[in-house]
Amino acid sequence: MKRLLYTLVLLCFLVSVQAFAQEFMPEPQTQNDVTFVSGGVGETERNAMEAMKSDYNLDLLFAVKGTGEFIADVNVRIADAQGNTLVETVADGPFLFARLKPGRYAVLAEKDGHVVRQNARISGGKRASLAFYWSEE
C-alpha cells in the first residue's frame, strides 16, 4: 500500500514539475516562414531558451555595454538581402533565436530610439551569433 501511495505522490509531483516548466517555456512564433522565439528573463526562462538554442541558426543577445546587464523589450527587424522584412517583433527578453534559410540578412535592433544594425550570414549548418550593446544612460 505504501508503494502505491509513493508512486501516486511521485506521479503527481512529476506532472506538476512538467506543468511548471512549460509555464516558463517561451512560445515560438512564425512570420513570413521564419520561426523565432525570444525570452530569457529570469534563470528558469534563460535555461529554457538555452535548451531551445540548437533548434535555431541565428541567435541574438541584447545587453548594456560595459556591464553586460541583459536588456528586454528591444524592437527587432530581420530583413533579407533584398530588403524584405521577414521578422518584425519586440524581444520578450535578452535573447532572440530565429530559424532562417541560407542567405544574408540585415538585423536591426532598436532600444529607446538607439538603433544598432548588424549583418548575418547563414550558410549550411552553421549558426550566426550577434550581440547588440547599448550604452548606459
Secondary structure, 3 states (H helix, E strand, C coil): CHHHHHHHHHHHHHHHHHHHHHHCCCCCEEECCEEEEEECCCHHHHHHHHHHHHHCCEEEEEEECCCCCECCCEEEEEEECCCCEEEEEEECCCEEEEECCCEEEEEEEEECCEEEEEEEEECCCCCEEEEEEECCC
